[in-house]
Every structure is written in structure tokens, then in C-alpha cells.
Amino acid sequence: MHAMSFGQAGPHGGQQEGRHGGPGETQPVTPPPWGQQPQRQAPPQVPPPPAASHLGPGGAPMPPGAQLPGWQQPAAPADTPDWSALAESGAARDRRRKLLMIGGGVLATAAVAGIVAAAVALTGKDDKDLPPAQKLPSASAGTSEPTFSQNTPPPNPLDFISSADKDTAPLNTKTIFPHTKPSIDKRQYERVATHTALTCSDATQGGLGHVLARNDCRQVMRATYVRDGVAVTVGVAVFDTKVKADQAKADFTGNVTPLTGGDAPSFCKGTACRLTANAQGRYAYFTVAGYTDGSAVPDNDTKALQAGRDLSGYIFRRIMDRANAAAAGQPQPSGKPSDKPAQIPSGQPSKS
């Protein structure tokens, strides 16, 4: 049996040698007690050197803000824009744009002047046909825009015949019935009698006198016309206002009294006749038409009906001629009788 001793190899090995010093040095390694780990020694603490930015030549510290000899400020990054250069470039572009606009305007003016000059040259006119230079208006003369006067609307003719205040022209049978032989749509009539009644009821019958008096009728002028065995008496009642005339037409009843004379010795005396009623301005006008032989007008009659409408339209035209003359400031018809047939267009339809 062999005894084991330290320093000899055994199950746990023997002594080991390690290097811990410098080259060529050998130090013994003392093993720790059995079951303990060897303790490690911390490396020596070496103080850090002063900051490089505060050390000068030879390692001496430098005051804050001092710079090393030959040191330069690092350049700005390459992608930072040069604002002053950009501003100068923009100003240069604006100046070029303005110069181009001015140049374009000058060219346009020159082009227009060239076209005008060419047009003048093509006319072949001599300079003597042009006005003297001293008579041409200068560019500085009269820069104000032209003014336009507003046209006053023409007066309404109906205003002159709608009241006695404006309808001041002569008013009698000569001015209302000026033609002795009026021709209406190529149908010629002959005037055979005229009359004026200052009391309106004296020229009416069958209740019409009361209607006229209630609306302050001033006078009734009548005229009788004959044609082809038919006689027509037309009566024109005069009022102060259009309102009164319209009301008399609305309340129409009865008829004007037939005015006999000449070729109409008797008609519409207690027999059936054709009647019409209408109004224009301050005038209301009525007609009564029948046969000159005094016979009654049958229901299928057309001659008396046409005659009454013709004379009603004729009076309408006479009243409107009066209105138009007054609106135009022209003299009113003198009412001088005329034997020459007058071509009269038919007037507005009558109530019959």
C-alpha cells in the first residue's frame, strides 16, 4: 500500500505552474483551501487622461473656447440649402418675367400699328384726304367715358282721353263724326243726320237715360248712317272720367233714340233692332241698327248686325285718333265736312 503525499500525482493531479509575471518570471500558485474558490484581484485603477478637447500641445490643459492651431470649423452638411443664393435666383427670375411682359406688349403694339398702317396703305388714299394733324384730337383730351341719356318713354295715348282735365281738344259732332261718306272695310256708308243733346236722357230710351245720369253724363252726340236699306244711329256719351264711362257700359240697358233724316225717315220705332254698347277712355258709345223701311230685324239678320259693328268700330277709331293726336302734340281734326269717301279700318268688336 502506497501512501499519497502532496506534490505527487494522484487522482486530483499534482502541482501546476502558471505564469503571472512578466516574461521570464515564474511565481508559485498557492492553491486555495479545499472546497473554496480562488479569489481574484481587481486590476489597478488608472486615472483617465484629460479630455482631448481641453489639452494643448504637450498635454497642457486649454481654457474653454480655445482652439488648437490649424483647427477649422467643420463644413455644414452638403444638403443644407443656400438661402441667399435662392433669393437672388428668384429675384432674377422676376426681373426676367417683367422684361418679357414689357417686351411682349411692345411687340403687340407694334404689330397692331403695322396692321393699321398696311390697311391705310391698301386703301390707296393720298395724304391730302386725311385731316390735318393739328385737327386730330390728342390722346390726353377728353378721357372721360361717354354718357347716355335715358330715353323718356312715350306718353300713353289713353291717358289723354281718360279724363276731362287732359282731353281738352274741341269736342262736337264735327270732330267725332268728321266723314260724310266713310268706307269701312270697303263698305261705304252715308251720313244723313247729326245731333247733340246736352241732357243725356233726351237722346236715350228704355232706361239708358237713367244709367247715363247716374254716372254724370255730360252730353250725347248722335249721327245716323245709311247703306243698302239699313240705317244705324250711333250715340257717344261723354263723361268726366274713364271710370264713369266703364260703369255706364257695364250697366247698359235700353238704347239710344234712333235719329231719323234723309233716307232714314223712320226705323226702329217699336220694332226689333240690333244694339251694341262699348267704351273707350271717358267715352261710352252705343248703336241701334234697323231697316230703313221700318220693318223688324229678324233673328237671322246679318246686314243690320254688320252695320252696327261697322259704325261702332268707326267711332272707336275716331276716339283713338283723338288720343294719338293729343299724345303726339298734333292738332286735332278740324271737323271740316268732306264728301270724299274715307277708308276706315274696322275697329274693336262691339258688345251686341
C-alpha positions in Angstrom: 0.0 0.0 0.0 1.4 3.2 -1.0 0.7 6.5 0.8 -0.1 9.6 -1.2 1.5 12.9 -0.4 1.1 16.4 -1.7 3.3 17.1 -4.6 2.8 13.8 -6.2 0.4 13.0 -8.9 -2.8 11.4 -7.8 -6.4 11.3 -8.7 -6.6 15.1 -8.3 -3.4 15.9 -10.1 -0.3 17.5 -8.7 1.1 20.9 -8.6 0.7 23.1 -11.6 2.7 26.0 -12.7 1.3 29.2 -14.1 2.7 32.5 -15.5 1.6 35.7 -13.8 4.5 38.0 -14.0 6.5 39.4 -16.8 8.5 37.3 -19.3 10.9 35.0 -17.7 9.3 35.2 -14.3 7.7 32.3 -12.6 5.6 32.7 -9.5 4.2 29.9 -7.4 0.5 29.4 -7.4 -0.9 28.8 -3.9 -3.9 26.6 -4.1 -7.0 27.7 -2.1 -8.2 25.6 0.8 -10.1 22.5 -0.1 -13.7 23.4 -1.3 -13.1 27.2 -1.8 -12.8 29.1 -5.0 -9.6 31.2 -5.5 -10.1 34.9 -5.1 -9.4 37.2 -8.0 -7.7 40.5 -7.5 -9.1 43.7 -9.2 -6.9 45.3 -11.8 -5.3 48.6 -10.7 -7.4 51.8 -11.2 -5.8 54.0 -13.8 -7.0 57.7 -13.9 -8.4 58.7 -17.3 -6.5 61.2 -19.3 -7.8 64.8 -19.6 -10.3 65.4 -22.4 -8.5 65.8 -25.7 -10.5 69.0 -26.4 -9.0 70.7 -23.3 -5.4 69.6 -23.9 -3.0 71.7 -25.7 0.5 71.0 -27.1 2.5 68.9 -24.6 -0.7 67.8 -22.8 -1.3 71.1 -21.0 -5.0 71.9 -20.4 -6.5 74.7 -22.5 -9.1 77.3 -21.4 -12.7 76.8 -22.6 -13.4 78.2 -26.1 -9.7 78.0 -27.2 -8.9 76.2 -30.5 -5.9 74.2 -31.5 -3.5 75.7 -34.0 -4.6 74.8 -37.6 -8.1 73.6 -36.4 -11.0 74.6 -38.8 -14.8 74.7 -38.2 -16.3 71.6 -39.8 -18.2 72.3 -43.0 -22.0 72.4 -43.0 -23.7 69.3 -44.4 -23.9 69.3 -48.1 -27.8 69.1 -48.2 -28.3 72.4 -46.3 -29.9 75.0 -48.9 -28.1 78.3 -49.5 -31.0 80.7 -48.8 -29.3 83.8 -50.0 -28.5 82.2 -53.4 -32.1 81.0 -53.7 -33.4 84.5 -53.0 -31.1 86.1 -55.6 -32.2 83.4 -58.2 -35.9 84.2 -57.5 -35.4 87.9 -57.9 -33.6 87.4 -61.2 -36.5 85.2 -62.5 -39.0 88.0 -61.6 -36.9 90.6 -63.4 -36.7 88.4 -66.5 -40.5 87.8 -66.4 -41.2 91.5 -66.2 -38.9 92.2 -69.1 -40.6 89.5 -71.2 -44.0 91.0 -70.4 -42.9 94.5 -71.4 -41.3 93.2 -74.5 -44.4 91.3 -75.5 -46.6 94.4 -75.0 -44.3 96.4 -77.2 -44.3 93.7 -79.9 -48.2 93.5 -79.8 -48.5 97.3 -80.1 -46.0 97.3 -83.0 -48.0 94.5 -84.7 -51.3 96.4 -84.4 -49.7 99.6 -85.7 -48.3 97.6 -88.6 -51.7 96.2 -89.5 -53.3 99.6 -89.3 -50.6 101.1 -91.5 -51.0 98.3 -94.0 -54.8 98.8 -94.1 -54.3 102.5 -94.7 -51.8 101.8 -97.4 -54.1 99.4 -99.2 -56.9 102.0 -99.4 -54.8 103.9 -101.9 -55.8 107.3 -100.5 -53.5 110.2 -100.6 -52.4 112.0 -97.5 -54.4 115.0 -98.7 -57.6 113.2 -97.9 -56.6 112.8 -94.3 -57.5 115.6 -91.8 -54.7 117.9 -90.8 -52.6 116.7 -87.9 -53.4 119.7 -85.8 -57.1 118.9 -86.0 -56.8 115.4 -84.7 -57.8 115.0 -81.1 -54.9 114.5 -78.8 -54.6 111.4 -76.6 -54.9 113.5 -73.4 -58.1 115.3 -74.5 -61.4 114.0 -73.2 -60.6 110.8 -71.3 -64.0 110.6 -69.6 -66.4 107.9 -70.8 -69.4 108.9 -72.9 -72.7 109.4 -71.1 -76.1 108.2 -72.4 -79.3 109.9 -71.6 -82.2 107.8 -70.6 -85.0 107.9 -73.1 -88.2 109.0 -71.6 -91.0 106.6 -72.5 -93.6 108.0 -74.9 -96.8 109.1 -73.3 -99.7 106.7 -73.3 -102.4 108.0 -75.7 -105.2 106.5 -73.4 -104.1 108.9 -70.7 -105.2 111.9 -72.8 -108.8 110.6 -73.3 -109.3 109.1 -69.8 -110.2 112.4 -68.0 -111.7 115.8 -68.9 -108.6 117.5 -67.5 -106.3 116.2 -70.3 -108.9 115.7 -73.0 -109.2 119.4 -73.9 -109.4 119.3 -77.7 -112.6 120.6 -79.4 -115.4 118.1 -78.9 -118.5 118.2 -81.0 -120.2 116.3 -83.8 -117.8 117.6 -86.4 -114.8 116.2 -84.6 -116.4 113.0 -83.5 -118.2 112.3 -86.9 -115.9 114.1 -89.4 -116.7 112.0 -92.5 -119.8 112.3 -94.6 -119.1 109.1 -96.5 -116.9 106.8 -94.5 -115.9 103.5 -96.1 -115.3 100.7 -93.6 -113.7 97.6 -95.0 -114.9 98.6 -98.5 -118.4 99.1 -97.2 -119.4 102.7 -97.8 -121.9 104.5 -95.6 -123.5 107.9 -95.9 -124.1 110.2 -93.0 -127.6 111.7 -93.1 -128.1 113.4 -89.7 -126.2 114.6 -86.6 -127.4 115.9 -83.2 -126.1 116.9 -79.8 -128.2 116.5 -76.6 -126.8 118.3 -73.5 -129.4 116.5 -71.4 -128.3 112.9 -71.9 -131.8 111.4 -71.2 -133.2 113.4 -74.3 -131.2 111.1 -76.6 -132.0 107.8 -75.0 -134.9 105.4 -74.3 -135.6 102.3 -72.4 -133.7 103.1 -69.2 -130.4 104.1 -70.7 -131.0 107.7 -69.7 -131.1 106.7 -66.0 -127.8 104.8 -66.4 -126.1 107.8 -68.0 -127.4 110.3 -65.5 -126.3 108.1 -62.6 -122.7 108.3 -63.9 -122.8 112.1 -64.5 -123.1 112.0 -68.3 -122.3 115.5 -69.8 -123.7 115.2 -73.3 -124.7 112.7 -76.0 -123.7 113.3 -79.6 -125.5 111.2 -82.3 -125.2 110.6 -86.0 -127.1 108.4 -88.4 -125.6 106.5 -91.4 -127.4 104.5 -94.1 -126.3 101.8 -96.5 -128.2 99.2 -98.6 -131.5 99.7 -96.9 -130.1 99.7 -93.3 -129.9 102.7 -91.0 -127.6 103.0 -88.0 -127.7 105.6 -85.3 -124.6 105.8 -83.1 -124.6 107.8 -79.9 -121.5 108.9 -78.0 -122.0 109.7 -74.3 -119.3 111.9 -72.7 -118.2 111.6 -69.0 -115.5 113.2 -66.9 -113.6 110.1 -66.2 -112.9 106.6 -67.7 -114.3 105.0 -64.5 -117.7 106.6 -65.2 -117.8 105.6 -68.8 -116.8 102.0 -68.0 -119.6 101.8 -65.4 -122.2 103.1 -67.9 -121.2 100.4 -70.3 -121.4 97.7 -67.6 -124.9 99.0 -66.6 -126.1 99.2 -70.2 -129.8 98.8 -70.8 -132.2 100.3 -73.3 -130.7 102.1 -76.3 -130.1 105.5 -77.8 -133.1 107.0 -79.6 -132.9 106.5 -83.4 -132.1 109.8 -85.2 -134.1 110.0 -88.4 -133.4 112.0 -91.5 -132.7 111.8 -95.2 -133.0 108.2 -96.4 -134.0 107.1 -92.9 -137.3 108.7 -92.2 -138.3 106.0 -89.8 -136.6 103.0 -88.4 -136.5 101.1 -85.1 -139.8 102.5 -84.0 -141.2 99.9 -81.7 -139.6 97.1 -83.7 -136.7 94.7 -83.1 -133.3 96.2 -84.0 -129.6 95.4 -83.4 -127.9 97.0 -80.4 -124.3 97.4 -79.4 -122.5 99.1 -76.4 -118.9 99.8 -75.7 -116.5 102.3 -74.0 -113.0 103.8 -74.6 -111.4 106.3 -72.4 -114.1 108.7 -71.0 -116.5 107.9 -73.8 -119.3 105.3 -73.9 -120.8 104.7 -77.3 -124.0 102.8 -78.4 -125.6 101.9 -81.7 -129.1 100.9 -82.9 -129.4 99.4 -86.4 -132.5 98.5 -88.3 -134.1 98.6 -91.7 -135.0 101.9 -93.3 -138.5 100.8 -94.2 -139.3 100.4 -90.5 -139.6 96.6 -90.6 -138.4 94.5 -87.7 -135.0 92.9 -87.9 -135.3 89.1 -87.9 -133.1 86.7 -85.9 -131.2 85.5 -88.9 -130.3 89.1 -89.9 -126.7 89.8 -90.9 -127.0 93.2 -92.7 -128.1 95.2 -89.6 -125.7 93.3 -87.4 -122.7 94.1 -89.7 -123.8 97.8 -90.0 -124.0 98.2 -86.2 -120.5 96.7 -85.8 -119.0 98.8 -88.6 -120.2 102.1 -87.1 -119.2 101.0 -83.6 -115.6 100.3 -84.9 -115.7 103.6 -86.8 -116.3 105.6 -83.6 -113.6 103.6 -81.8 -111.1 104.7 -84.4 -112.3 108.3 -84.1 -111.7 108.3 -80.3 -108.3 106.7 -80.7 -107.3 109.2 -83.4 -108.1 111.9 -80.9 -105.9 110.2 -78.2 -103.0 109.6 -80.6 -103.0 113.2 -81.8 -103.0 114.5 -78.2 -100.1 112.2 -77.2 -98.1 113.3 -80.3 -98.9 117.0 -79.7 -100.6 117.3 -83.1 -103.6 119.4 -83.9 -107.0 117.8 -83.5 -109.2 117.2 -86.6 -110.9 120.4 -87.5 -114.2 118.6 -88.2 -114.5 120.2 -91.6 -117.1 118.2 -93.6 -115.7 116.2 -96.5 -117.7 114.5 -99.3 -114.7 112.3 -100.3 -115.1 108.7 -99.1 -112.7 107.9 -96.2 -111.3 104.4 -96.0 -111.7 103.5 -92.3 -110.4 100.2 -90.9 -112.8 98.3 -88.7 -112.4 98.9 -85.0 -112.6 96.7 -81.9 -115.5 94.3 -81.6 -118.7 95.7 -80.0 -121.0 94.2 -77.5 -124.2 93.4 -79.4 
